Amino acid sequence: MINIHLIRNIFIFFISLAVIFISTEYTNYANLLPTFCAISIIIFTILDYLQNKETYKIKKNFIINLRPFIIVLISFVYVLSILVFGFFVSTIIFFILSSYYLGVKNFKHIFFTLIILIPFMYIFFILFLKTNLPKGFLI
């Protein structure tokens, strides 16, 4: 039987290594955040496998869960829509769609989170980091 969890962890491990390798080319300490995140993901992937390897062996029936694939598809559309609609509009649409799909059915919670999240993102990216985020035709 193919251990799908081991394959998943190996895949995530190699993607994280690729992020570390690619980020070495960044200048002015720009590689610190992606390297830190990739190392953290590697550590958590190894810990996940070590903690759950007995559980993975016990599981005999194989049920395909399409939810992760749909979230990846929604995320892919989100990344492409940033170029068309702009960062903030795409982020709002992505957050609403992904939250609703993942089970948050209370729209008051979703909109309350957005009211707090979007200004903080603006303050962090635009004012604090002084970055230029993609602007679409809406903004």
N, CA, C and O atoms as a MOPAC input file, in Angstrom:
PM7 MOZYME 1SCF
protein

 N      0.83400 1    -1.19000 1     0.00000 1
 C      0.00000 1     0.00000 1     0.00000 1
 C      0.87800 1     1.25300 1     0.00000 1
 O      1.86000 1     1.33500 1     0.73700 1
 N      0.52500 1     2.18700 1    -0.80100 1
 C      1.27600 1     3.43800 1    -0.89800 1
 C      0.95000 1     4.30200 1     0.31700 1
 O     -0.21700 1     4.54700 1     0.62200 1
 N      1.97600 1     4.75300 1     0.99200 1
 C      1.78300 1     5.62700 1     2.14000 1
 C      1.68700 1     7.05700 1     1.62800 1
 O      2.70200 1     7.72600 1     1.43500 1
 N      0.47400 1     7.51300 1     1.41400 1
 C      0.23000 1     8.82700 1     0.82100 1
 C      0.74200 1     9.95300 1     1.71400 1
 O      1.12900 1    11.01300 1     1.22100 1
 N      0.74400 1     9.72700 1     3.01900 1
 C      1.21000 1    10.76500 1     3.94400 1
 C      2.72400 1    10.94600 1     3.85500 1
 O      3.23200 1    12.06300 1     3.95500 1
 N      3.43100 1     9.84600 1     3.66900 1
 C      4.87600 1     9.95100 1     3.48800 1
 C      5.20100 1    10.67600 1     2.18800 1
 O      6.09700 1    11.51900 1     2.15100 1
 N      4.48100 1    10.35200 1     1.13300 1
 C      4.68700 1    11.02800 1    -0.15300 1
 C      4.38000 1    12.51600 1    -0.02200 1
 O      5.11600 1    13.35100 1    -0.54600 1
 N      3.29800 1    12.84800 1     0.67500 1
 C      2.94400 1    14.25300 1     0.88400 1
 C      4.03900 1    14.97900 1     1.64100 1
 O      4.43100 1    16.08100 1     1.25800 1
 N      4.54700 1    14.36700 1     2.72700 1
 C      5.58200 1    15.01100 1     3.52700 1
 C      6.87800 1    15.17600 1     2.74800 1
 O      7.55300 1    16.19600 1     2.88300 1
 N      7.23500 1    14.18500 1     1.93600 1
 C      8.44100 1    14.30400 1     1.10400 1
 C      8.27300 1    15.41600 1     0.07100 1
 O      9.20800 1    16.17500 1    -0.18100 1
 N      7.09800 1    15.51400 1    -0.52000 1
 C      6.80700 1    16.56700 1    -1.49700 1
 C      6.93700 1    17.95000 1    -0.85400 1
 O      7.57200 1    18.84200 1    -1.41600 1
 N      6.33600 1    18.12300 1     0.31700 1
 C      6.41500 1    19.40800 1     1.02500 1
 C      7.86600 1    19.70400 1     1.41100 1
 O      8.30800 1    20.85000 1     1.33100 1
 N      8.60200 1    18.67800 1     1.82800 1
 C     10.00000 1    18.84000 1     2.20400 1
 C     10.82800 1    19.38500 1     1.03800 1
 O     11.60400 1    20.32500 1     1.21000 1
 N     10.66000 1    18.79200 1    -0.15000 1
 C     11.43900 1    19.23000 1    -1.30500 1
 C     11.01100 1    20.61200 1    -1.81400 1
 O     11.84700 1    21.37600 1    -2.29600 1
 N      9.73700 1    20.93400 1    -1.71300 1
 C      9.29500 1    22.29000 1    -2.07700 1
 C      9.92700 1    23.31000 1    -1.13700 1
 O     10.35600 1    24.37800 1    -1.57200 1
 N      9.98300 1    22.98100 1     0.15200 1
 C     10.60300 1    23.89300 1     1.11900 1
 C     12.09500 1    24.05600 1     0.84500 1
 O     12.63600 1    25.15600 1     0.96000 1
 N     12.75100 1    22.97000 1     0.48700 1
 C     14.16600 1    23.08300 1     0.11800 1
 C     14.35100 1    23.96300 1    -1.11600 1
 O     15.30400 1    24.73800 1    -1.19100 1
 N     13.44500 1    23.84600 1    -2.07800 1
 C     13.52100 1    24.69000 1    -3.26900 1
 C     13.32600 1    26.15700 1    -2.90400 1
 O     13.99700 1    27.02400 1    -3.46400 1
 N     12.42400 1    26.44700 1    -1.98000 1
 C     12.21800 1    27.83300 1    -1.54000 1
 C     13.49200 1    28.36700 1    -0.89000 1
 O     13.88900 1    29.50500 1    -1.14000 1
 N     14.12500 1    27.55400 1    -0.06300 1
 C     15.37900 1    27.98100 1     0.57000 1
 C     16.44600 1    28.24100 1    -0.48600 1
 O     17.15600 1    29.24500 1    -0.42300 1
 N     16.55700 1    27.34600 1    -1.44500 1
 C     17.56200 1    27.50800 1    -2.50600 1
 C     17.29700 1    28.75800 1    -3.34200 1
 O     18.22500 1    29.51000 1    -3.63700 1
 N     16.05300 1    28.98500 1    -3.72400 1
 C     15.71200 1    30.15700 1    -4.54200 1
 C     15.92100 1    31.44700 1    -3.76100 1
 O     16.36800 1    32.44800 1    -4.32200 1
 N     15.60100 1    31.43000 1    -2.47100 1
 C     15.69900 1    32.65800 1    -1.67900 1
 C     17.14600 1    33.04900 1    -1.37800 1
 O     17.38600 1    34.16000 1    -0.90600 1
 N     18.10000 1    32.18300 1    -1.63300 1
 C     19.49800 1    32.57100 1    -1.40700 1
 C     19.95000 1    33.64100 1    -2.38900 1
 O     20.94300 1    34.32700 1    -2.14500 1
 N     19.23700 1    33.78700 1    -3.48700 1
 C     19.59400 1    34.79100 1    -4.48200 1
 C     19.06700 1    36.18700 1    -4.14000 1
 O     19.44200 1    37.16300 1    -4.79000 1
 N     18.20900 1    36.28900 1    -3.13600 1
 C     17.64800 1    37.58200 1    -2.75700 1
 C     18.70800 1    38.43100 1    -2.06300 1
 O     19.63900 1    37.91100 1    -1.44800 1
 N     18.54800 1    39.72900 1    -2.17400 1
 C     19.52700 1    40.64300 1    -1.58300 1
 C     18.91400 1    41.38700 1    -0.40600 1
 O     17.70300 1    41.35200 1    -0.19000 1
 N     19.77100 1    42.05900 1     0.34700 1
 C     19.36000 1    42.92100 1     1.45500 1
 C     18.48100 1    42.20500 1     2.46800 1
 O     17.44600 1    42.73200 1     2.87400 1
 N     18.87600 1    41.03500 1     2.86900 1
 C     18.16500 1    40.24900 1     3.88500 1
 C     16.73900 1    39.88600 1     3.49300 1
 O     15.92900 1    39.54200 1     4.35400 1
 N     16.42700 1    39.95700 1     2.21800 1
 C     15.08000 1    39.60300 1     1.76300 1
 C     14.84900 1    38.10000 1     1.83600 1
 O     13.71200 1    37.64100 1     1.72300 1
 N     15.91700 1    37.33200 1     2.02500 1
 C     15.76200 1    35.88300 1     2.09400 1
 C     15.42200 1    35.38800 1     3.49100 1
 O     15.14700 1    34.20100 1     3.65900 1
 N     15.43100 1    36.24300 1     4.48700 1
 C     15.21300 1    35.79200 1     5.85500 1
 C     13.80900 1    35.22800 1     6.07000 1
 O     13.66100 1    34.15800 1     6.65900 1
 N     12.79700 1    35.92100 1     5.61000 1
 C     11.42500 1    35.45000 1     5.83500 1
 C     11.12500 1    34.16100 1     5.08000 1
 O     10.62500 1    33.22000 1     5.69600 1
 N     11.40500 1    34.06300 1     3.76100 1
 C     11.12100 1    32.79100 1     3.10200 1
 C     11.95300 1    31.63300 1     3.64700 1
 O     11.46900 1    30.50300 1     3.71400 1
 N     13.18900 1    31.90000 1     4.03200 1
 C     14.01500 1    30.83300 1     4.59500 1
 C     13.48000 1    30.39100 1     5.94100 1
 O     13.41200 1    29.19300 1     6.21900 1
 N     13.10300 1    31.33200 1     6.77000 1
 C     12.52700 1    31.00100 1     8.07200 1
 C     11.24100 1    30.19800 1     7.91300 1
 O     11.04500 1    29.19700 1     8.60200 1
 N     10.36900 1    30.62800 1     7.01200 1
 C      9.11000 1    29.91100 1     6.78700 1
 C      9.35800 1    28.51000 1     6.24400 1
 O      8.70600 1    27.55800 1     6.67300 1
 N     10.28100 1    28.37300 1     5.31700 1
 C     10.56900 1    27.06000 1     4.73600 1
 C     11.17600 1    26.11800 1     5.77400 1
 O     10.82400 1    24.93900 1     5.81900 1
 N     12.07100 1    26.61800 1     6.59400 1
 C     12.65800 1    25.77800 1     7.65100 1
 C     11.58800 1    25.37500 1     8.65800 1
 O     11.56900 1    24.23300 1     9.11900 1
 N     10.70200 1    26.30100 1     9.00200 1
 C      9.59900 1    25.97500 1     9.91200 1
 C      8.69700 1    24.90200 1     9.31300 1
 O      8.26500 1    23.98900 1    10.01600 1
 N      8.41500 1    25.00900 1     8.03000 1
 C      7.57300 1    24.00600 1     7.36800 1
 C      8.27500 1    22.64600 1     7.35500 1
 O      7.63000 1    21.61900 1     7.56500 1
 N      9.57200 1    22.63000 1     7.11500 1
 C     10.32000 1    21.37500 1     7.14500 1
 C     10.24600 1    20.73600 1     8.53200 1
 O      9.99500 1    19.53800 1     8.66000 1
 N     10.46500 1    21.54000 1     9.55800 1
 C     10.41600 1    21.02200 1    10.92600 1
 C      9.02700 1    20.46500 1    11.24800 1
 O      8.90900 1    19.36800 1    11.79200 1
 N      7.98400 1    21.21400 1    10.91400 1
 C      6.62800 1    20.75600 1    11.20900 1
 C      6.23400 1    19.54100 1    10.37400 1
 O      5.45700 1    18.70300 1    10.83100 1
 N      6.75600 1    19.43900 1     9.17000 1
 C      6.48200 1    18.26000 1     8.34300 1
 C      7.11800 1    17.01700 1     8.94100 1
 O      6.49900 1    15.95500 1     8.99000 1
 N      8.35300 1    17.15400 1     9.39300 1
 C      9.02500 1    16.01700 1    10.03000 1
 C      8.32200 1    15.63800 1    11.32300 1
 O      8.11900 1    14.45400 1    11.59400 1
 N      7.94700 1    16.63000 1    12.12500 1
 C      7.23400 1    16.34800 1    13.36900 1
 C      5.86600 1    15.71600 1    13.10600 1
 O      5.43500 1    14.83000 1    13.84400 1
 N      5.19200 1    16.17100 1    12.06200 1
 C      3.89400 1    15.58400 1    11.70700 1
 C      4.03600 1    14.11400 1    11.36700 1
 O      3.24900 1    13.28200 1    11.81800 1
 N      5.03500 1    13.80300 1    10.57700 1
 C      5.20000 1    12.40600 1    10.19500 1
 C      5.60200 1    11.54500 1    11.39900 1
 O      5.07200 1    10.44900 1    11.57900 1
 N      6.53400 1    12.03500 1    12.22100 1
 C      6.96800 1    11.25600 1    13.37800 1
 C      5.83500 1    11.05800 1    14.38400 1
 O      5.71500 1     9.99600 1    14.99400 1
 N      5.01800 1    12.07500 1    14.54700 1
 C      3.93000 1    11.99000 1    15.51100 1
 C      2.80700 1    11.07400 1    15.01600 1
 O      2.16400 1    10.40100 1    15.82200 1
 N      2.56800 1    11.03900 1    13.72100 1
 C      1.41200 1    10.32100 1    13.19500 1
 C      1.74600 1     9.08000 1    12.38700 1
 O      0.85900 1     8.53000 1    11.73400 1
 N      2.99300 1     8.61500 1    12.40400 1
 C      3.33600 1     7.49200 1    11.54100 1
 C      2.61800 1     6.21600 1    11.94300 1
 O      2.31500 1     5.39800 1    11.07400 1
 N      2.33700 1     6.01300 1    13.21200 1
 C      1.56400 1     4.83400 1    13.62700 1
 C      0.11900 1     4.96000 1    13.18200 1
 O     -0.48500 1     3.97100 1    12.76800 1
 N     -0.43900 1     6.14500 1    13.25800 1
 C     -1.80800 1     6.37200 1    12.80400 1
 C     -1.91900 1     6.15700 1    11.31000 1
 O     -2.92100 1     5.62500 1    10.83100 1
 N     -0.90400 1     6.56200 1    10.56900 1
 C     -0.92200 1     6.39200 1     9.12200 1
 C     -0.87100 1     4.91600 1     8.73400 1
 O     -1.45900 1     4.51800 1     7.72900 1
 N     -0.16500 1     4.09800 1     9.53100 1
 C     -0.07500 1     2.67400 1     9.23700 1
 C     -1.38000 1     1.94800 1     9.53300 1
 O     -1.73200 1     1.00300 1     8.82700 1
 N     -2.09800 1     2.37000 1    10.55600 1
 C     -3.33500 1     1.70600 1    10.96000 1
 C     -4.44400 1     1.93200 1     9.93900 1
 O     -5.27700 1     1.05100 1     9.72800 1
 N     -4.46200 1     3.04900 1     9.33200 1
 C     -5.53400 1     3.41700 1     8.41600 1
 C     -5.51200 1     2.51700 1     7.18000 1
 O     -4.57700 1     2.57300 1     6.38100 1
 N     -6.54100 1     1.69400 1     7.03000 1
 C     -6.59200 1     0.75200 1     5.91700 1
 C     -7.46500 1     1.26000 1     4.77000 1
 O     -7.09700 1     1.14100 1     3.60200 1
 N     -8.59700 1     1.81400 1     5.10400 1
 C     -9.46600 1     2.29700 1     4.02100 1
 C     -8.95900 1     3.63100 1     3.50600 1
 O     -8.51300 1     4.48600 1     4.27100 1
 N     -9.03600 1     3.78700 1     2.23100 1
 C     -8.48700 1     4.96800 1     1.56300 1
 C     -9.63900 1     5.77900 1     0.99800 1
 O    -10.29500 1     5.36100 1     0.04400 1
 N     -9.87900 1     6.93000 1     1.58600 1
 C    -10.95100 1     7.81300 1     1.13300 1
 C    -10.29900 1     9.04500 1     0.51800 1
 O     -9.46500 1     9.70200 1     1.14100 1
 N    -10.68600 1     9.33800 1    -0.68800 1
 C    -10.13200 1    10.51300 1    -1.36300 1
 C    -10.90700 1    11.74100 1    -0.91300 1
 O    -12.12400 1    11.82400 1    -1.07800 1
 N    -10.19100 1    12.67700 1    -0.35000 1
 C    -10.77500 1    13.93200 1     0.09900 1
 C    -10.40400 1    15.00400 1    -0.92500 1
 O     -9.22800 1    15.32700 1    -1.09700 1
 N    -11.39400 1    15.54100 1    -1.58900 1
 C    -11.12700 1    16.53800 1    -2.63000 1
 C    -10.98000 1    17.95500 1    -2.08400 1
 O    -10.60200 1    18.86400 1    -2.82200 1
 N    -11.27200 1    18.15100 1    -0.81400 1
 C    -11.21700 1    19.49200 1    -0.23600 1
 C     -9.85000 1    20.15500 1    -0.39400 1
 O     -9.81400 1    21.32500 1    -0.77400 1
 N     -8.71900 1    19.48700 1    -0.12800 1
 C     -7.42600 1    20.15600 1    -0.32500 1
 C     -7.17700 1    20.54700 1    -1.78200 1
 O     -6.59400 1    21.59700 1    -2.05300 1
 N     -7.61400 1    19.71500 1    -2.71000 1
 C     -7.40600 1    20.03900 1    -4.12400 1
 C     -8.24100 1    21.24800 1    -4.54100 1
 O     -7.79600 1    22.07600 1    -5.33500 1
 N     -9.44200 1    21.34000 1    -4.00500 1
 C    -10.29700 1    22.48600 1    -4.33100 1
 C     -9.72400 1    23.75800 1    -3.72100 1
 O     -9.77400 1    24.81600 1    -4.34900 1
 N     -9.18200 1    23.67700 1    -2.51300 1
 C     -8.55500 1    24.85400 1    -1.89400 1
 C     -7.32400 1    25.27600 1    -2.69700 1
 O     -7.08400 1    26.47100 1    -2.86600 1
 N     -6.54800 1    24.32300 1    -3.19000 1
 C     -5.39500 1    24.65900 1    -4.03700 1
 C     -5.87500 1    25.33700 1    -5.31700 1
 O     -5.26600 1    26.30500 1    -5.77300 1
 N     -6.95800 1    24.83800 1    -5.89500 1
 C     -7.51500 1    25.44700 1    -7.10300 1
 C     -8.00600 1    26.86500 1    -6.82300 1
 O     -7.75100 1    27.77400 1    -7.61300 1
 N     -8.70300 1    27.06200 1    -5.71100 1
 C     -9.16800 1    28.40400 1    -5.32900 1
 C     -7.96100 1    29.32200 1    -5.11100 1
 O     -7.99100 1    30.48800 1    -5.50700 1
 N     -6.90300 1    28.80600 1    -4.48600 1
 C     -5.69500 1    29.61100 1    -4.25000 1
 C     -5.01200 1    29.98000 1    -5.55300 1
 O     -4.52000 1    31.09900 1    -5.70200 1
 N     -4.97700 1    29.05600 1    -6.49400 1
 C     -4.38900 1    29.32700 1    -7.80200 1
 C     -5.17700 1    30.42800 1    -8.52500 1
 O     -4.58300 1    31.33400 1    -9.10900 1
 N     -6.49000 1    30.34800 1    -8.48400 1
 C     -7.33300 1    31.37900 1    -9.10300 1
 C     -7.12300 1    32.71000 1    -8.38800 1
 O     -7.13400 1    33.76500 1    -9.02200 1
 N     -6.93000 1    32.66400 1    -7.06000 1
 C     -6.67100 1    33.87700 1    -6.27900 1
 C     -5.38900 1    34.56900 1    -6.75100 1
 O     -5.37000 1    35.78300 1    -6.95400 1
 N     -4.33200 1    33.79500 1    -6.92100 1
 C     -3.05600 1    34.37000 1    -7.35600 1
 C     -3.20100 1    35.00800 1    -8.73700 1
 O     -2.67300 1    36.09300 1    -8.97900 1
 N     -3.90700 1    34.34300 1    -9.63200 1
 C     -4.11500 1    34.92600 1   -10.96400 1
 C     -5.02100 1    36.15600 1   -10.92000 1
 O     -4.82800 1    37.10700 1   -11.67800 1
 N     -6.01300 1    36.12700 1   -10.02200 1
 C     -6.94500 1    37.25700 1    -9.95700 1
 C     -6.31000 1    38.49800 1    -9.34200 1
 O     -6.81700 1    39.60400 1    -9.52700 1
 N     -5.20300 1    38.33100 1    -8.61100 1
 C     -4.50500 1    39.49900 1    -8.05500 1
 C     -4.06100 1    40.41800 1    -9.18700 1
 O     -4.12000 1    41.64000 1    -9.05500 1
 N     -3.62400 1    39.84600 1   -10.28100 1
 C     -3.15800 1    40.64400 1   -11.41200 1
 C     -4.29800 1    41.35900 1   -12.12000 1
 O     -4.09600 1    42.41600 1   -12.71900 1
 N     -5.49400 1    40.78600 1   -12.05200 1
 C     -6.63600 1    41.37000 1   -12.74900 1
 C     -7.38400 1    42.36100 1   -11.86500 1
 O     -7.64400 1    43.49200 1   -12.27500 1
 N     -7.73100 1    41.93300 1   -10.64300 1
 C     -8.56800 1    42.75700 1    -9.77300 1
 C     -7.78700 1    43.57700 1    -8.75800 1
 O     -8.34500 1    44.49300 1    -8.15400 1
 N     -6.53900 1    43.27900 1    -8.56000 1
 C     -5.74700 1    43.95400 1    -7.54500 1
 C     -5.66200 1    43.10500 1    -6.29200 1
 O     -6.45700 1    42.18700 1    -6.09600 1
 N     -4.68700 1    43.42100 1    -5.44300 1
 C     -4.41500 1    42.60200 1    -4.27300 1
 C     -5.55900 1    42.60900 1    -3.27700 1
 O     -6.00000 1    41.54800 1    -2.83600 1
 N     -6.04300 1    43.78400 1    -2.91700 1
 C     -7.03400 1    43.86200 1    -1.84300 1
 C     -8.38200 1    43.30800 1    -2.26600 1
 O     -9.02200 1    42.61100 1    -1.47900 1
 N     -8.83300 1    43.58800 1    -3.46700 1
 C    -10.11700 1    43.06600 1    -3.94200 1
 C    -10.04500 1    41.53500 1    -4.05400 1
 O    -10.97100 1    40.83400 1    -3.64500 1
 N     -8.96100 1    41.03600 1    -4.60200 1
 C     -8.80400 1    39.58300 1    -4.73000 1
 C     -8.71600 1    38.91800 1    -3.36400 1
 O     -9.25600 1    37.82900 1    -3.16700 1
 N     -8.04600 1    39.55800 1    -2.42800 1
 C     -7.92800 1    38.99400 1    -1.08600 1
 C     -9.28300 1    38.91900 1    -0.40600 1
 O     -9.58400 1    37.93100 1     0.26400 1
 N    -10.09700 1    39.93500 1    -0.56700 1
 C    -11.43800 1    39.92400 1     0.02200 1
 C    -12.27100 1    38.79600 1    -0.57700 1
 O    -12.92300 1    38.04900 1     0.15300 1
 N    -12.25300 1    38.67100 1    -1.88900 1
 C    -13.03100 1    37.61100 1    -2.55200 1
 C    -12.50700 1    36.23700 1    -2.14300 1
 O    -13.29500 1    35.34000 1    -1.84300 1
 N    -11.17900 1    36.06400 1    -2.12800 1
 C    -10.58200 1    34.78700 1    -1.73900 1
 C    -10.93700 1    34.42500 1    -0.30600 1
 O    -11.27600 1    33.27700 1    -0.01900 1
 N    -10.86200 1    35.39200 1     0.59100 1
 C    -11.14100 1    35.11800 1     1.99600 1
 C    -12.59200 1    34.69400 1     2.19300 1
 O    -12.87000 1    33.76200 1     2.94800 1
 N    -13.51300 1    35.37000 1     1.52100 1
 C    -14.92900 1    35.01600 1     1.64500 1
 C    -15.18200 1    33.62200 1     1.07400 1
 O    -15.83100 1    32.80100 1     1.72300 1
 N    -14.68000 1    33.34200 1    -0.12900 1
 C    -14.90600 1    32.03400 1    -0.75400 1
 C    -14.27900 1    30.89600 1     0.03600 1
 O    -14.92900 1    29.88200 1     0.29100 1
 N    -13.02500 1    31.05900 1     0.42100 1
 C    -12.34600 1    29.97300 1     1.12800 1
 C    -12.93000 1    29.76300 1     2.52100 1
 O    -13.05700 1    28.62200 1     2.96500 1
 N    -13.28300 1    30.82700 1     3.20900 1
 C    -13.89400 1    30.67800 1     4.53400 1
 C    -15.23300 1    29.96400 1     4.43500 1
 O    -15.52300 1    29.06600 1     5.22600 1
 N    -16.04400 1    30.36100 1     3.47000 1
 C    -17.34600 1    29.71500 1     3.30500 1
 C    -17.18100 1    28.25300 1     2.91900 1
 O    -17.90100 1    27.39300 1     3.42600 1
 N    -16.24500 1    27.96400 1     2.02900 1
 C    -16.03200 1    26.58200 1     1.60000 1
 C    -15.50300 1    25.71000 1     2.74000 1
 O    -15.85100 1    24.53300 1     2.83600 1
 N    -14.66400 1    26.28500 1     3.60300 1
 C    -14.09500 1    25.51900 1     4.70900 1
 C    -15.03800 1    25.38300 1     5.89800 1
 O    -14.68500 1    24.75400 1     6.89500 1
 N    -16.22400 1    25.96100 1     5.80700 1
 C    -17.22100 1    25.69700 1     6.83300 1
 C    -17.65700 1    26.87200 1     7.67500 1
 O    -18.50700 1    26.71000 1     8.55100 1
 N    -17.11000 1    28.04100 1     7.44300 1
 C    -17.55200 1    29.21300 1     8.20800 1
 C    -18.80400 1    29.74800 1     7.52200 1
 O    -18.71800 1    30.41000 1     6.48800 1
 N    -19.96000 1    29.46000 1     8.09700 1
 C    -21.22200 1    29.83900 1     7.46000 1
 C    -21.76900 1    31.16400 1     8.00500 1
 O    -22.72800 1    31.70900 1     7.45900 1
 N    -21.17000 1    31.67500 1     9.06600 1
 C    -21.62500 1    32.92400 1     9.65800 1
 C    -20.91600 1    34.08700 1     8.96000 1
 O    -19.73200 1    34.33700 1     9.18400 1
 N    -21.66500 1    34.78600 1     8.11200 1
 C    -21.06500 1    35.87600 1     7.34300 1
 C    -20.66900 1    37.05200 1     8.21900 1
 O    -19.79900 1    37.83500 1     7.83800 1
 N    -21.29100 1    37.19400 1     9.39000 1
 C    -20.87900 1    38.26400 1    10.30200 1
 C    -19.43900 1    38.06400 1    10.75100 1
 O    -18.68400 1    39.03200 1    10.84400 1
 N    -19.04800 1    36.83500 1    11.02900 1
 C    -17.67100 1    36.54800 1    11.44200 1
 C    -16.69800 1    36.80300 1    10.29700 1
 O    -15.61000 1    37.34000 1    10.50000 1
 N    -17.09800 1    36.41600 1     9.10900 1
 C    -16.22700 1    36.61800 1     7.95100 1
 C    -16.00600 1    38.11100 1     7.70700 1
 O    -14.86900 1    38.54800 1     7.52900 1
 N    -17.07000 1    38.88300 1     7.69800 1
 C    -16.93900 1    40.31300 1     7.42300 1
 C    -16.26400 1    41.05800 1     8.56700 1
 O    -15.53100 1    42.01800 1     8.32800 1
 N    -16.49900 1    40.63200 1     9.80100 1
 C    -15.81000 1    41.25200 1    10.93600 1
 C    -14.30800 1    41.00900 1    10.83300 1
 O    -13.51100 1    41.91200 1    11.08900 1
 N    -13.92400 1    39.79300 1    10.45900 1
 C    -12.50900 1    39.48700 1    10.27700 1
 C    -11.91200 1    40.31400 1     9.15000 1
 O    -10.78300 1    40.79300 1     9.25900 1
 N    -12.66400 1    40.48500 1     8.06600 1
 C    -12.16800 1    41.29600 1     6.94400 1
 C    -12.01300 1    42.76000 1     7.32900 1
 O    -11.06600 1    43.42000 1     6.90100 1
 N    -12.94100 1    43.27100 1     8.13700 1
 C    -12.86000 1    44.66900 1     8.56900 1
 C    -11.59100 1    44.90000 1     9.37400 1
 O    -11.01600 1    45.98700 1     9.32100 1
 N    -11.14700 1    43.89900 1    10.11400 1
 C     -9.90700 1    44.01700 1    10.88100 1
 C     -8.69000 1    43.68400 1    10.01400 1
 O     -7.66700 1    44.36300 1    10.10200 1
 N     -8.79000 1    42.65100 1     9.18300 1
 C     -7.65100 1    42.14300 1     8.42800 1
 C     -7.17100 1    43.09700 1     7.33400 1
 O     -5.96900 1    43.33200 1     7.21400 1
 N     -8.07200 1    43.64200 1     6.54800 1
 C     -7.67300 1    44.46900 1     5.39900 1
 C     -6.93800 1    45.74200 1     5.83500 1
 O     -5.90100 1    46.05200 1     5.24900 1
 N     -7.41600 1    46.49300 1     6.82900 1
 C     -6.61400 1    47.65900 1     7.24700 1
 C     -5.24000 1    47.29000 1     7.79000 1
 O     -4.26600 1    48.00100 1     7.54200 1
 N     -5.14900 1    46.18100 1     8.53100 1
 C     -3.83900 1    45.75400 1     9.02200 1
 C     -2.91600 1    45.36400 1     7.87900 1
 O     -1.72000 1    45.65500 1     7.91800 1
 N     -3.45600 1    44.71400 1     6.87100 1
 C     -2.64200 1    44.36500 1     5.70200 1
 C     -2.17500 1    45.63200 1     4.99300 1
 O     -1.02300 1    45.72000 1     4.56700 1
 N     -3.06000 1    46.60300 1     4.86700 1
 C     -2.68900 1    47.86700 1     4.23500 1
 C     -1.58600 1    48.55800 1     5.02700 1
 O     -0.59300 1    49.01100 1     4.45700 1
 N     -1.76400 1    48.63500 1     6.33500 1
 C     -0.75800 1    49.28800 1     7.18000 1
 C      0.57400 1    48.56300 1     7.07500 1
 O      1.62000 1    49.20100 1     6.95700 1
 N      0.54600 1    47.22600 1     7.11600 1
 C      1.78400 1    46.45500 1     7.10300 1
 C      2.49900 1    46.54600 1     5.76500 1
 O      3.69700 1    46.82600 1     5.71800 1
 N      1.77100 1    46.31000 1     4.67300 1
 C      2.43100 1    46.26300 1     3.36900 1
 C      2.71600 1    47.64600 1     2.79400 1
 O      3.81900 1    47.89600 1     2.30900 1
 N      1.75600 1    48.53300 1     2.84000 1
 C      1.90100 1    49.83500 1     2.17600 1
 C      2.67400 1    50.82500 1     3.04600 1
 O      3.63700 1    51.43700 1     2.58200 1
 N      2.26600 1    50.98400 1     4.28900 1
 C      2.88200 1    52.00400 1     5.12700 1
 C      4.18300 1    51.53200 1     5.78200 1
 O      5.18000 1    52.25400 1     5.77600 1
 N      4.17200 1    50.31600 1     6.34700 1
 C      5.34000 1    49.83800 1     7.07700 1
 C      6.44000 1    49.32800 1     6.13400 1
 O      7.58900 1    49.75500 1     6.24300 1
 N      6.09900 1    48.42500 1     5.21700 1
 C      7.10000 1    47.87100 1     4.31200 1
 C      7.32300 1    48.70800 1     3.05100 1
 O      8.30100 1    48.51400 1     2.32900 1
 N      6.40200 1    49.64100 1     2.79800 1
 C      6.48700 1    50.52700 1     1.63300 1
 C      6.61800 1    49.73200 1     0.32700 1
 O      7.46800 1    50.02700 1    -0.51400 1
 N      5.75800 1    48.72100 1     0.18000 1
 C      5.75900 1    47.90500 1    -1.03100 1
 C      4.67200 1    48.36800 1    -1.98000 1
 O      3.70200 1    49.00800 1    -1.57300 1
 N      4.84200 1    48.04600 1    -3.22000 1
 C      3.81600 1    48.31200 1    -4.21700 1
 C      3.09100 1    47.00800 1    -4.50400 1
 O      3.64900 1    46.10800 1    -5.13200 1
 N      1.87900 1    46.90700 1    -4.05700 1
 C      1.08100 1    45.71500 1    -4.30900 1
 C      0.42000 1    45.82200 1    -5.67500 1
 O      0.16200 1    46.92600 1    -6.15400 1
 N      0.14400 1    44.68900 1    -6.30200 1
 C     -0.48300 1    44.72800 1    -7.63200 1
 C     -1.81600 1    45.45400 1    -7.59400 1
 O     -2.64500 1    45.23100 1    -6.71200 1
 N     -1.99600 1    46.31500 1    -8.56000 1
 C     -3.25300 1    47.05300 1    -8.69500 1
 C     -3.92400 1    46.58000 1    -9.96000 1
 O     -3.33700 1    46.61100 1   -11.04200 1
 N     -5.14400 1    46.14700 1    -9.81800 1
 C     -5.90400 1    45.70200 1   -10.97700 1
 C     -6.70400 1    46.84700 1   -11.56400 1
 O     -6.45900 1    48.01300 1   -11.25500 1
 N     -7.64800 1    46.51200 1   -12.40300 1
 C     -8.44300 1    47.56800 1   -13.02500 1
 C     -9.47500 1    48.14300 1   -12.06700 1
 O    -10.02900 1    49.20800 1   -12.34000 1
 N     -9.75600 1    47.46100 1   -10.93300 1
 C    -10.72100 1    47.98900 1    -9.97000 1
 C    -10.09400 1    49.02200 1    -9.04400 1
 O    -10.78300 1    49.92800 1    -8.57600 1
 N     -8.78800 1    48.89800 1    -8.77200 1
 C     -8.11800 1    49.84900 1    -7.87800 1
 C     -6.88200 1    50.34800 1    -8.58100 1
 O     -6.14500 1    51.16400 1    -8.02800 1

